[in-house]
Amino acid sequence: MNLLFTRAIAACDQLIQEKGTDKCAYTDEDVNILMTCANLAGAVCTILTVPIMDSQGKIAENGQELIASGVELFTEAQSMCLEAGI
């Protein structure tokens, strides 16, 4: 997930360096790349904010759900990046 997010950030950085801040300079494909990066940021944030362990050191219920859906999240992130050309 980290590799995909790093690639997305690099693609966005390059895009912004090339196109600047004029929104009219961006194509639909460019916007898709930016949206993909934002979606990946949301997914990473979700992963980082879900507690894995409870106060007693046991795997928290939300942590179990996150672990169970981790492969699905990664697969979705990978698909988003491929579709955006990242």
PDB file of N, CA, C and O in Angstrom:
ATOM      1  N   MET A   1       0.830  -1.177   0.000  1.00  0.00           N
ATOM      2  CA  MET A   1       0.000   0.000   0.000  1.00  0.00           C
ATOM      3  C   MET A   1       0.889   1.261   0.000  1.00  0.00           C
ATOM      4  O   MET A   1       0.618   2.241  -0.694  1.00  0.00           O
ATOM      5  N   ASN A   2       1.952   1.190   0.802  1.00  0.00           N
ATOM      6  CA  ASN A   2       2.861   2.324   0.881  1.00  0.00           C
ATOM      7  C   ASN A   2       3.502   2.619  -0.475  1.00  0.00           C
ATOM      8  O   ASN A   2       3.634   3.780  -0.863  1.00  0.00           O
ATOM      9  N   LEU A   3       3.893   1.581  -1.186  1.00  0.00           N
ATOM     10  CA  LEU A   3       4.495   1.762  -2.509  1.00  0.00           C
ATOM     11  C   LEU A   3       3.506   2.408  -3.473  1.00  0.00           C
ATOM     12  O   LEU A   3       3.866   3.320  -4.218  1.00  0.00           O
ATOM     13  N   LEU A   4       2.266   1.940  -3.460  1.00  0.00           N
ATOM     14  CA  LEU A   4       1.248   2.528  -4.338  1.00  0.00           C
ATOM     15  C   LEU A   4       1.013   3.994  -4.002  1.00  0.00           C
ATOM     16  O   LEU A   4       0.901   4.834  -4.895  1.00  0.00           O
ATOM     17  N   PHE A   5       0.939   4.298  -2.701  1.00  0.00           N
ATOM     18  CA  PHE A   5       0.703   5.673  -2.276  1.00  0.00           C
ATOM     19  C   PHE A   5       1.888   6.563  -2.652  1.00  0.00           C
ATOM     20  O   PHE A   5       1.703   7.701  -3.084  1.00  0.00           O
ATOM     21  N   THR A   6       3.098   6.045  -2.488  1.00  0.00           N
ATOM     22  CA  THR A   6       4.289   6.803  -2.853  1.00  0.00           C
ATOM     23  C   THR A   6       4.309   7.097  -4.345  1.00  0.00           C
ATOM     24  O   THR A   6       4.654   8.204  -4.759  1.00  0.00           O
ATOM     25  N   ARG A   7       3.941   6.111  -5.152  1.00  0.00           N
ATOM     26  CA  ARG A   7       3.872   6.321  -6.604  1.00  0.00           C
ATOM     27  C   ARG A   7       2.811   7.369  -6.953  1.00  0.00           C
ATOM     28  O   ARG A   7       3.027   8.220  -7.816  1.00  0.00           O
ATOM     29  N   ALA A   8       1.676   7.297  -6.281  1.00  0.00           N
ATOM     30  CA  ALA A   8       0.595   8.256  -6.547  1.00  0.00           C
ATOM     31  C   ALA A   8       1.028   9.671  -6.189  1.00  0.00           C
ATOM     32  O   ALA A   8       0.742  10.617  -6.923  1.00  0.00           O
ATOM     33  N   ILE A   9       1.714   9.817  -5.068  1.00  0.00           N
ATOM     34  CA  ILE A   9       2.200  11.141  -4.663  1.00  0.00           C
ATOM     35  C   ILE A   9       3.202  11.668  -5.686  1.00  0.00           C
ATOM     36  O   ILE A   9       3.156  12.840  -6.059  1.00  0.00           O
ATOM     37  N   ALA A  10       4.103  10.805  -6.138  1.00  0.00           N
ATOM     38  CA  ALA A  10       5.094  11.220  -7.137  1.00  0.00           C
ATOM     39  C   ALA A  10       4.408  11.643  -8.439  1.00  0.00           C
ATOM     40  O   ALA A  10       4.799  12.635  -9.054  1.00  0.00           O
ATOM     41  N   ALA A  11       3.387  10.892  -8.856  1.00  0.00           N
ATOM     42  CA  ALA A  11       2.656  11.235 -10.082  1.00  0.00           C
ATOM     43  C   ALA A  11       1.953  12.579  -9.923  1.00  0.00           C
ATOM     44  O   ALA A  11       1.951  13.393 -10.846  1.00  0.00           O
ATOM     45  N   CYS A  12       1.363  12.810  -8.765  1.00  0.00           N
ATOM     46  CA  CYS A  12       0.690  14.095  -8.517  1.00  0.00           C
ATOM     47  C   CYS A  12       1.687  15.243  -8.495  1.00  0.00           C
ATOM     48  O   CYS A  12       1.425  16.312  -9.047  1.00  0.00           O
ATOM     49  N   ASP A  13       2.831  15.022  -7.856  1.00  0.00           N
ATOM     50  CA  ASP A  13       3.859  16.054  -7.791  1.00  0.00           C
ATOM     51  C   ASP A  13       4.321  16.440  -9.187  1.00  0.00           C
ATOM     52  O   ASP A  13       4.439  17.623  -9.507  1.00  0.00           O
ATOM     53  N   GLN A  14       4.582  15.435 -10.017  1.00  0.00           N
ATOM     54  CA  GLN A  14       5.020  15.702 -11.384  1.00  0.00           C
ATOM     55  C   GLN A  14       3.934  16.445 -12.161  1.00  0.00           C
ATOM     56  O   GLN A  14       4.221  17.390 -12.897  1.00  0.00           O
ATOM     57  N   LEU A  15       2.703  16.014 -11.992  1.00  0.00           N
ATOM     58  CA  LEU A  15       1.580  16.638 -12.679  1.00  0.00           C
ATOM     59  C   LEU A  15       1.440  18.108 -12.286  1.00  0.00           C
ATOM     60  O   LEU A  15       1.251  18.973 -13.142  1.00  0.00           O
ATOM     61  N   ILE A  16       1.533  18.376 -11.004  1.00  0.00           N
ATOM     62  CA  ILE A  16       1.400  19.756 -10.521  1.00  0.00           C
ATOM     63  C   ILE A  16       2.573  20.609 -10.989  1.00  0.00           C
ATOM     64  O   ILE A  16       2.397  21.782 -11.318  1.00  0.00           O
ATOM     65  N   GLN A  17       3.778  20.019 -11.020  1.00  0.00           N
ATOM     66  CA  GLN A  17       4.943  20.753 -11.523  1.00  0.00           C
ATOM     67  C   GLN A  17       4.752  21.130 -12.994  1.00  0.00           C
ATOM     68  O   GLN A  17       5.133  22.223 -13.413  1.00  0.00           O
ATOM     69  N   GLU A  18       4.163  20.227 -13.769  1.00  0.00           N
ATOM     70  CA  GLU A  18       3.958  20.463 -15.197  1.00  0.00           C
ATOM     71  C   GLU A  18       2.792  21.407 -15.475  1.00  0.00           C
ATOM     72  O   GLU A  18       2.895  22.292 -16.324  1.00  0.00           O
ATOM     73  N   LYS A  19       1.683  21.220 -14.757  1.00  0.00           N
ATOM     74  CA  LYS A  19       0.443  21.949 -15.079  1.00  0.00           C
ATOM     75  C   LYS A  19       0.240  23.212 -14.247  1.00  0.00           C
ATOM     76  O   LYS A  19      -0.488  24.114 -14.662  1.00  0.00           O
ATOM     77  N   GLY A  20       0.868  23.285 -13.094  1.00  0.00           N
ATOM     78  CA  GLY A  20       0.708  24.460 -12.250  1.00  0.00           C
ATOM     79  C   GLY A  20      -0.621  24.482 -11.515  1.00  0.00           C
ATOM     80  O   GLY A  20      -1.207  23.437 -11.235  1.00  0.00           O
ATOM     81  N   THR A  21      -1.086  25.677 -11.208  1.00  0.00           N
ATOM     82  CA  THR A  21      -2.298  25.831 -10.402  1.00  0.00           C
ATOM     83  C   THR A  21      -3.536  26.220 -11.203  1.00  0.00           C
ATOM     84  O   THR A  21      -4.606  26.415 -10.628  1.00  0.00           O
ATOM     85  N   ASP A  22      -3.406  26.334 -12.508  1.00  0.00           N
ATOM     86  CA  ASP A  22      -4.557  26.669 -13.346  1.00  0.00           C
ATOM     87  C   ASP A  22      -5.383  25.413 -13.600  1.00  0.00           C
ATOM     88  O   ASP A  22      -4.956  24.518 -14.330  1.00  0.00           O
ATOM     89  N   LYS A  23      -6.555  25.353 -13.002  1.00  0.00           N
ATOM     90  CA  LYS A  23      -7.379  24.143 -13.125  1.00  0.00           C
ATOM     91  C   LYS A  23      -7.793  23.855 -14.565  1.00  0.00           C
ATOM     92  O   LYS A  23      -8.094  22.709 -14.900  1.00  0.00           O
ATOM     93  N   CYS A  24      -7.813  24.851 -15.400  1.00  0.00           N
ATOM     94  CA  CYS A  24      -8.179  24.633 -16.804  1.00  0.00           C
ATOM     95  C   CYS A  24      -7.104  23.857 -17.573  1.00  0.00           C
ATOM     96  O   CYS A  24      -7.379  23.316 -18.643  1.00  0.00           O
ATOM     97  N   ALA A  25      -5.893  23.802 -17.038  1.00  0.00           N
ATOM     98  CA  ALA A  25      -4.796  23.099 -17.705  1.00  0.00           C
ATOM     99  C   ALA A  25      -4.879  21.589 -17.513  1.00  0.00           C
ATOM    100  O   ALA A  25      -4.168  20.840 -18.183  1.00  0.00           O
ATOM    101  N   TYR A  26      -5.737  21.137 -16.608  1.00  0.00           N
ATOM    102  CA  TYR A  26      -5.814  19.713 -16.273  1.00  0.00           C
ATOM    103  C   TYR A  26      -6.876  19.001 -17.110  1.00  0.00           C
ATOM    104  O   TYR A  26      -8.001  19.480 -17.257  1.00  0.00           O
ATOM    105  N   THR A  27      -6.491  17.850 -17.652  1.00  0.00           N
ATOM    106  CA  THR A  27      -7.428  17.024 -18.411  1.00  0.00           C
ATOM    107  C   THR A  27      -8.207  16.119 -17.444  1.00  0.00           C
ATOM    108  O   THR A  27      -7.908  16.064 -16.251  1.00  0.00           O
ATOM    109  N   ASP A  28      -9.194  15.422 -17.975  1.00  0.00           N
ATOM    110  CA  ASP A  28      -9.943  14.458 -17.157  1.00  0.00           C
ATOM    111  C   ASP A  28      -9.013  13.375 -16.617  1.00  0.00           C
ATOM    112  O   ASP A  28      -9.170  12.929 -15.481  1.00  0.00           O
ATOM    113  N   GLU A  29      -8.052  12.957 -17.423  1.00  0.00           N
ATOM    114  CA  GLU A  29      -7.084  11.951 -16.987  1.00  0.00           C
ATOM    115  C   GLU A  29      -6.228  12.481 -15.827  1.00  0.00           C
ATOM    116  O   GLU A  29      -5.938  11.757 -14.875  1.00  0.00           O
ATOM    117  N   ASP A  30      -5.836  13.745 -15.926  1.00  0.00           N
ATOM    118  CA  ASP A  30      -5.062  14.365 -14.849  1.00  0.00           C
ATOM    119  C   ASP A  30      -5.859  14.400 -13.551  1.00  0.00           C
ATOM    120  O   ASP A  30      -5.339  14.089 -12.480  1.00  0.00           O
ATOM    121  N   VAL A  31      -7.114  14.778 -13.662  1.00  0.00           N
ATOM    122  CA  VAL A  31      -7.987  14.840 -12.488  1.00  0.00           C
ATOM    123  C   VAL A  31      -8.155  13.443 -11.884  1.00  0.00           C
ATOM    124  O   VAL A  31      -8.210  13.297 -10.664  1.00  0.00           O
ATOM    125  N   ASN A  32      -8.236  12.430 -12.729  1.00  0.00           N
ATOM    126  CA  ASN A  32      -8.348  11.055 -12.252  1.00  0.00           C
ATOM    127  C   ASN A  32      -7.118  10.662 -11.432  1.00  0.00           C
ATOM    128  O   ASN A  32      -7.249   9.991 -10.408  1.00  0.00           O
ATOM    129  N   ILE A  33      -5.939  11.067 -11.867  1.00  0.00           N
ATOM    130  CA  ILE A  33      -4.713  10.787 -11.118  1.00  0.00           C
ATOM    131  C   ILE A  33      -4.760  11.470  -9.763  1.00  0.00           C
ATOM    132  O   ILE A  33      -4.424  10.854  -8.752  1.00  0.00           O
ATOM    133  N   LEU A  34      -5.168  12.727  -9.724  1.00  0.00           N
ATOM    134  CA  LEU A  34      -5.256  13.460  -8.460  1.00  0.00           C
ATOM    135  C   LEU A  34      -6.296  12.836  -7.522  1.00  0.00           C
ATOM    136  O   LEU A  34      -6.070  12.731  -6.317  1.00  0.00           O
ATOM    137  N   MET A  35      -7.430  12.427  -8.083  1.00  0.00           N
ATOM    138  CA  MET A  35      -8.475  11.803  -7.265  1.00  0.00           C
ATOM    139  C   MET A  35      -8.021  10.452  -6.729  1.00  0.00           C
ATOM    140  O   MET A  35      -8.349  10.086  -5.600  1.00  0.00           O
ATOM    141  N   THR A  36      -7.273   9.715  -7.532  1.00  0.00           N
ATOM    142  CA  THR A  36      -6.752   8.422  -7.077  1.00  0.00           C
ATOM    143  C   THR A  36      -5.830   8.616  -5.884  1.00  0.00           C
ATOM    144  O   THR A  36      -5.900   7.862  -4.913  1.00  0.00           O
ATOM    145  N   CYS A  37      -4.982   9.605  -5.951  1.00  0.00           N
ATOM    146  CA  CYS A  37      -4.079   9.884  -4.836  1.00  0.00           C
ATOM    147  C   CYS A  37      -4.879  10.265  -3.592  1.00  0.00           C
ATOM    148  O   CYS A  37      -4.565   9.817  -2.489  1.00  0.00           O
ATOM    149  N   ALA A  38      -5.900  11.079  -3.763  1.00  0.00           N
ATOM    150  CA  ALA A  38      -6.737  11.465  -2.622  1.00  0.00           C
ATOM    151  C   ALA A  38      -7.447  10.251  -2.030  1.00  0.00           C
ATOM    152  O   ALA A  38      -7.548  10.130  -0.809  1.00  0.00           O
ATOM    153  N   ASN A  39      -7.934   9.361  -2.871  1.00  0.00           N
ATOM    154  CA  ASN A  39      -8.594   8.150  -2.388  1.00  0.00           C
ATOM    155  C   ASN A  39      -7.612   7.241  -1.641  1.00  0.00           C
ATOM    156  O   ASN A  39      -7.956   6.655  -0.615  1.00  0.00           O
ATOM    157  N   LEU A  40      -6.399   7.133  -2.162  1.00  0.00           N
ATOM    158  CA  LEU A  40      -5.378   6.344  -1.471  1.00  0.00           C
ATOM    159  C   LEU A  40      -5.036   6.971  -0.120  1.00  0.00           C
ATOM    160  O   LEU A  40      -4.832   6.261   0.864  1.00  0.00           O
ATOM    161  N   ALA A  41      -4.973   8.292  -0.078  1.00  0.00           N
ATOM    162  CA  ALA A  41      -4.703   8.966   1.197  1.00  0.00           C
ATOM    163  C   ALA A  41      -5.793   8.641   2.208  1.00  0.00           C
ATOM    164  O   ALA A  41      -5.505   8.419   3.384  1.00  0.00           O
ATOM    165  N   GLY A  42      -7.036   8.613   1.758  1.00  0.00           N
ATOM    166  CA  GLY A  42      -8.139   8.245   2.637  1.00  0.00           C
ATOM    167  C   GLY A  42      -8.026   6.819   3.139  1.00  0.00           C
ATOM    168  O   GLY A  42      -8.301   6.543   4.307  1.00  0.00           O
ATOM    169  N   ALA A  43      -7.622   5.912   2.260  1.00  0.00           N
ATOM    170  CA  ALA A  43      -7.467   4.509   2.651  1.00  0.00           C
ATOM    171  C   ALA A  43      -6.332   4.353   3.659  1.00  0.00           C
ATOM    172  O   ALA A  43      -6.472   3.629   4.645  1.00  0.00           O
ATOM    173  N   VAL A  44      -5.221   5.024   3.420  1.00  0.00           N
ATOM    174  CA  VAL A  44      -4.091   4.959   4.348  1.00  0.00           C
ATOM    175  C   VAL A  44      -4.492   5.549   5.694  1.00  0.00           C
ATOM    176  O   VAL A  44      -4.140   5.003   6.739  1.00  0.00           O
ATOM    177  N   CYS A  45      -5.219   6.649   5.678  1.00  0.00           N
ATOM    178  CA  CYS A  45      -5.688   7.273   6.918  1.00  0.00           C
ATOM    179  C   CYS A  45      -6.584   6.314   7.697  1.00  0.00           C
ATOM    180  O   CYS A  45      -6.460   6.196   8.916  1.00  0.00           O
ATOM    181  N   THR A  46      -7.468   5.643   7.005  1.00  0.00           N
ATOM    182  CA  THR A  46      -8.346   4.668   7.652  1.00  0.00           C
ATOM    183  C   THR A  46      -7.538   3.575   8.320  1.00  0.00           C
ATOM    184  O   THR A  46      -7.806   3.201   9.461  1.00  0.00           O
ATOM    185  N   ILE A  47      -6.555   3.067   7.610  1.00  0.00           N
ATOM    186  CA  ILE A  47      -5.715   2.002   8.156  1.00  0.00           C
ATOM    187  C   ILE A  47      -4.962   2.485   9.389  1.00  0.00           C
ATOM    188  O   ILE A  47      -4.862   1.767  10.384  1.00  0.00           O
ATOM    189  N   LEU A  48      -4.435   3.701   9.321  1.00  0.00           N
ATOM    190  CA  LEU A  48      -3.629   4.215  10.423  1.00  0.00           C
ATOM    191  C   LEU A  48      -4.446   4.592  11.659  1.00  0.00           C
ATOM    192  O   LEU A  48      -3.911   4.605  12.768  1.00  0.00           O
ATOM    193  N   THR A  49      -5.714   4.894  11.486  1.00  0.00           N
ATOM    194  CA  THR A  49      -6.516   5.344  12.628  1.00  0.00           C
ATOM    195  C   THR A  49      -7.323   4.239  13.295  1.00  0.00           C
ATOM    196  O   THR A  49      -7.904   4.459  14.358  1.00  0.00           O
ATOM    197  N   VAL A  50      -7.368   3.062  12.695  1.00  0.00           N
ATOM    198  CA  VAL A  50      -8.110   1.961  13.308  1.00  0.00           C
ATOM    199  C   VAL A  50      -7.222   1.294  14.353  1.00  0.00           C
ATOM    200  O   VAL A  50      -6.118   0.850  14.035  1.00  0.00           O
ATOM    201  N   PRO A  51      -7.690   1.220  15.592  1.00  0.00           N
ATOM    202  CA  PRO A  51      -6.872   0.573  16.623  1.00  0.00           C
ATOM    203  C   PRO A  51      -6.782  -0.935  16.372  1.00  0.00           C
ATOM    204  O   PRO A  51      -7.795  -1.601  16.157  1.00  0.00           O
ATOM    205  N   ILE A  52      -5.579  -1.448  16.402  1.00  0.00           N
ATOM    206  CA  ILE A  52      -5.371  -2.879  16.195  1.00  0.00           C
ATOM    207  C   ILE A  52      -5.485  -3.625  17.521  1.00  0.00           C
ATOM    208  O   ILE A  52      -6.043  -4.721  17.573  1.00  0.00           O
ATOM    209  N   MET A  53      -4.959  -3.034  18.589  1.00  0.00           N
ATOM    210  CA  MET A  53      -4.994  -3.664  19.908  1.00  0.00           C
ATOM    211  C   MET A  53      -5.894  -2.854  20.844  1.00  0.00           C
ATOM    212  O   MET A  53      -5.966  -1.629  20.757  1.00  0.00           O
ATOM    213  N   ASP A  54      -6.567  -3.561  21.728  1.00  0.00           N
ATOM    214  CA  ASP A  54      -7.359  -2.861  22.725  1.00  0.00           C
ATOM    215  C   ASP A  54      -6.487  -2.576  23.957  1.00  0.00           C
ATOM    216  O   ASP A  54      -5.296  -2.887  23.958  1.00  0.00           O
ATOM    217  N   SER A  55      -7.069  -1.994  24.985  1.00  0.00           N
ATOM    218  CA  SER A  55      -6.306  -1.604  26.167  1.00  0.00           C
ATOM    219  C   SER A  55      -5.742  -2.797  26.932  1.00  0.00           C
ATOM    220  O   SER A  55      -4.849  -2.634  27.764  1.00  0.00           O
ATOM    221  N   GLN A  56      -6.256  -3.991  26.658  1.00  0.00           N
ATOM    222  CA  GLN A  56      -5.781  -5.197  27.334  1.00  0.00           C
ATOM    223  C   GLN A  56      -4.755  -5.956  26.500  1.00  0.00           C
ATOM    224  O   GLN A  56      -4.326  -7.043  26.887  1.00  0.00           O
ATOM    225  N   GLY A  57      -4.360  -5.397  25.367  1.00  0.00           N
ATOM    226  CA  GLY A  57      -3.357  -6.031  24.519  1.00  0.00           C
ATOM    227  C   GLY A  57      -3.900  -7.090  23.586  1.00  0.00           C
ATOM    228  O   GLY A  57      -3.132  -7.797  22.933  1.00  0.00           O
ATOM    229  N   LYS A  58      -5.219  -7.208  23.514  1.00  0.00           N
ATOM    230  CA  LYS A  58      -5.838  -8.168  22.606  1.00  0.00           C
ATOM    231  C   LYS A  58      -6.193  -7.457  21.304  1.00  0.00           C
ATOM    232  O   LYS A  58      -6.340  -6.235  21.268  1.00  0.00           O
ATOM    233  N   ILE A  59      -6.327  -8.236  20.245  1.00  0.00           N
ATOM    234  CA  ILE A  59      -6.706  -7.637  18.963  1.00  0.00           C
ATOM    235  C   ILE A  59      -8.113  -7.071  19.082  1.00  0.00           C
ATOM    236  O   ILE A  59      -9.059  -7.781  19.424  1.00  0.00           O
ATOM    237  N   ALA A  60      -8.235  -5.785  18.795  1.00  0.00           N
ATOM    238  CA  ALA A  60      -9.525  -5.101  18.874  1.00  0.00           C
ATOM    239  C   ALA A  60     -10.447  -5.581  17.760  1.00  0.00           C
ATOM    240  O   ALA A  60      -9.990  -6.059  16.722  1.00  0.00           O
ATOM    241  N   GLU A  61     -11.745  -5.448  17.988  1.00  0.00           N
ATOM    242  CA  GLU A  61     -12.721  -5.881  16.982  1.00  0.00           C
ATOM    243  C   GLU A  61     -12.520  -5.137  15.673  1.00  0.00           C
ATOM    244  O   GLU A  61     -12.543  -5.746  14.603  1.00  0.00           O
ATOM    245  N   ASN A  62     -12.320  -3.806  15.750  1.00  0.00           N
ATOM    246  CA  ASN A  62     -12.076  -3.028  14.534  1.00  0.00           C
ATOM    247  C   ASN A  62     -10.784  -3.470  13.854  1.00  0.00           C
ATOM    248  O   ASN A  62     -10.685  -3.479  12.627  1.00  0.00           O
ATOM    249  N   GLY A  63      -9.791  -3.837  14.672  1.00  0.00           N
ATOM    250  CA  GLY A  63      -8.534  -4.321  14.121  1.00  0.00           C
ATOM    251  C   GLY A  63      -8.720  -5.606  13.354  1.00  0.00           C
ATOM    252  O   GLY A  63      -8.116  -5.794  12.298  1.00  0.00           O
ATOM    253  N   GLN A  64      -9.555  -6.498  13.875  1.00  0.00           N
ATOM    254  CA  GLN A  64      -9.832  -7.751  13.175  1.00  0.00           C
ATOM    255  C   GLN A  64     -10.510  -7.479  11.841  1.00  0.00           C
ATOM    256  O   GLN A  64     -10.196  -8.112  10.834  1.00  0.00           O
ATOM    257  N   GLU A  65     -11.437  -6.535  11.842  1.00  0.00           N
ATOM    258  CA  GLU A  65     -12.125  -6.182  10.594  1.00  0.00           C
ATOM    259  C   GLU A  65     -11.150  -5.593   9.589  1.00  0.00           C
ATOM    260  O   GLU A  65     -11.213  -5.899   8.399  1.00  0.00           O
ATOM    261  N   LEU A  66     -10.240  -4.739  10.077  1.00  0.00           N
ATOM    262  CA  LEU A  66      -9.257  -4.125   9.196  1.00  0.00           C
ATOM    263  C   LEU A  66      -8.324  -5.182   8.609  1.00  0.00           C
ATOM    264  O   LEU A  66      -8.035  -5.170   7.413  1.00  0.00           O
ATOM    265  N   ILE A  67      -7.865  -6.080   9.449  1.00  0.00           N
ATOM    266  CA  ILE A  67      -6.984  -7.153   8.977  1.00  0.00           C
ATOM    267  C   ILE A  67      -7.714  -7.995   7.931  1.00  0.00           C
ATOM    268  O   ILE A  67      -7.141  -8.346   6.900  1.00  0.00           O
ATOM    269  N   ALA A  68      -8.969  -8.314   8.200  1.00  0.00           N
ATOM    270  CA  ALA A  68      -9.757  -9.125   7.271  1.00  0.00           C
ATOM    271  C   ALA A  68      -9.976  -8.411   5.941  1.00  0.00           C
ATOM    272  O   ALA A  68     -10.016  -9.056   4.893  1.00  0.00           O
ATOM    273  N   SER A  69     -10.117  -7.098   5.973  1.00  0.00           N
ATOM    274  CA  SER A  69     -10.379  -6.366   4.734  1.00  0.00           C
ATOM    275  C   SER A  69      -9.100  -5.811   4.109  1.00  0.00           C
ATOM    276  O   SER A  69      -9.165  -5.140   3.079  1.00  0.00           O
ATOM    277  N   GLY A  70      -7.941  -6.077   4.710  1.00  0.00           N
ATOM    278  CA  GLY A  70      -6.677  -5.549   4.205  1.00  0.00           C
ATOM    279  C   GLY A  70      -6.376  -5.952   2.777  1.00  0.00           C
ATOM    280  O   GLY A  70      -5.952  -5.120   1.975  1.00  0.00           O
ATOM    281  N   VAL A  71      -6.584  -7.200   2.452  1.00  0.00           N
ATOM    282  CA  VAL A  71      -6.326  -7.670   1.087  1.00  0.00           C
ATOM    283  C   VAL A  71      -7.272  -6.979   0.121  1.00  0.00           C
ATOM    284  O   VAL A  71      -6.870  -6.589  -0.975  1.00  0.00           O
ATOM    285  N   GLU A  72      -8.510  -6.829   0.519  1.00  0.00           N
ATOM    286  CA  GLU A  72      -9.494  -6.156  -0.341  1.00  0.00           C
ATOM    287  C   GLU A  72      -9.097  -4.696  -0.562  1.00  0.00           C
ATOM    288  O   GLU A  72      -9.166  -4.200  -1.686  1.00  0.00           O
ATOM    289  N   LEU A  73      -8.678  -3.998   0.516  1.00  0.00           N
ATOM    290  CA  LEU A  73      -8.241  -2.610   0.386  1.00  0.00           C
ATOM    291  C   LEU A  73      -7.051  -2.498  -0.558  1.00  0.00           C
ATOM    292  O   LEU A  73      -7.007  -1.615  -1.414  1.00  0.00           O
ATOM    293  N   PHE A  74      -6.090  -3.396  -0.395  1.00  0.00           N
ATOM    294  CA  PHE A  74      -4.911  -3.371  -1.255  1.00  0.00           C
ATOM    295  C   PHE A  74      -5.289  -3.620  -2.710  1.00  0.00           C
ATOM    296  O   PHE A  74      -4.796  -2.931  -3.602  1.00  0.00           O
ATOM    297  N   THR A  75      -6.158  -4.594  -2.959  1.00  0.00           N
ATOM    298  CA  THR A  75      -6.586  -4.912  -4.317  1.00  0.00           C
ATOM    299  C   THR A  75      -7.292  -3.722  -4.955  1.00  0.00           C
ATOM    300  O   THR A  75      -7.060  -3.412  -6.124  1.00  0.00           O
ATOM    301  N   GLU A  76      -8.151  -3.056  -4.190  1.00  0.00           N
ATOM    302  CA  GLU A  76      -8.848  -1.871  -4.705  1.00  0.00           C
ATOM    303  C   GLU A  76      -7.857  -0.748  -5.005  1.00  0.00           C
ATOM    304  O   GLU A  76      -7.965  -0.080  -6.034  1.00  0.00           O
ATOM    305  N   ALA A  77      -6.895  -0.542  -4.110  1.00  0.00           N
ATOM    306  CA  ALA A  77      -5.893   0.500  -4.320  1.00  0.00           C
ATOM    307  C   ALA A  77      -5.064   0.205  -5.565  1.00  0.00           C
ATOM    308  O   ALA A  77      -4.774   1.103  -6.355  1.00  0.00           O
ATOM    309  N   GLN A  78      -4.690  -1.050  -5.732  1.00  0.00           N
ATOM    310  CA  GLN A  78      -3.909  -1.446  -6.894  1.00  0.00           C
ATOM    311  C   GLN A  78      -4.706  -1.209  -8.182  1.00  0.00           C
ATOM    312  O   GLN A  78      -4.158  -0.723  -9.172  1.00  0.00           O
ATOM    313  N   SER A  79      -5.980  -1.547  -8.167  1.00  0.00           N
ATOM    314  CA  SER A  79      -6.844  -1.325  -9.338  1.00  0.00           C
ATOM    315  C   SER A  79      -6.970   0.154  -9.657  1.00  0.00           C
ATOM    316  O   SER A  79      -6.900   0.550 -10.821  1.00  0.00           O
ATOM    317  N   MET A  80      -7.157   0.983  -8.617  1.00  0.00           N
ATOM    318  CA  MET A  80      -7.272   2.431  -8.829  1.00  0.00           C
ATOM    319  C   MET A  80      -6.008   2.972  -9.496  1.00  0.00           C
ATOM    320  O   MET A  80      -6.085   3.769 -10.432  1.00  0.00           O
ATOM    321  N   CYS A  81      -4.853   2.537  -9.013  1.00  0.00           N
ATOM    322  CA  CYS A  81      -3.597   3.010  -9.563  1.00  0.00           C
ATOM    323  C   CYS A  81      -3.412   2.571 -11.007  1.00  0.00           C
ATOM    324  O   CYS A  81      -2.964   3.349 -11.849  1.00  0.00           O
ATOM    325  N   LEU A  82      -3.757   1.329 -11.286  1.00  0.00           N
ATOM    326  CA  LEU A  82      -3.644   0.843 -12.671  1.00  0.00           C
ATOM    327  C   LEU A  82      -4.554   1.625 -13.598  1.00  0.00           C
ATOM    328  O   LEU A  82      -4.150   1.997 -14.700  1.00  0.00           O
ATOM    329  N   GLU A  83      -5.781   1.876 -13.161  1.00  0.00           N
ATOM    330  CA  GLU A  83      -6.730   2.624 -13.986  1.00  0.00           C
ATOM    331  C   GLU A  83      -6.255   4.050 -14.228  1.00  0.00           C
ATOM    332  O   GLU A  83      -6.483   4.617 -15.297  1.00  0.00           O
ATOM    333  N   ALA A  84      -5.585   4.630 -13.217  1.00  0.00           N
ATOM    334  CA  ALA A  84      -5.097   6.005 -13.346  1.00  0.00           C
ATOM    335  C   ALA A  84      -3.753   6.074 -14.055  1.00  0.00           C
ATOM    336  O   ALA A  84      -3.256   7.162 -14.346  1.00  0.00           O
ATOM    337  N   GLY A  85      -3.163   4.915 -14.334  1.00  0.00           N
ATOM    338  CA  GLY A  85      -1.867   4.898 -15.004  1.00  0.00           C
ATOM    339  C   GLY A  85      -0.706   5.202 -14.090  1.00  0.00           C
ATOM    340  O   GLY A  85       0.333   5.693 -14.532  1.00  0.00           O
ATOM    341  N   ILE A  86      -0.881   4.911 -12.817  1.00  0.00           N
ATOM    342  CA  ILE A  86       0.170   5.178 -11.821  1.00  0.00           C
ATOM    343  C   ILE A  86       0.940   3.913 -11.576  1.00  0.00           C
ATOM    344  O   ILE A  86       1.873   3.904 -10.773  1.00  0.00           O
TER     345      ILE A  86
END
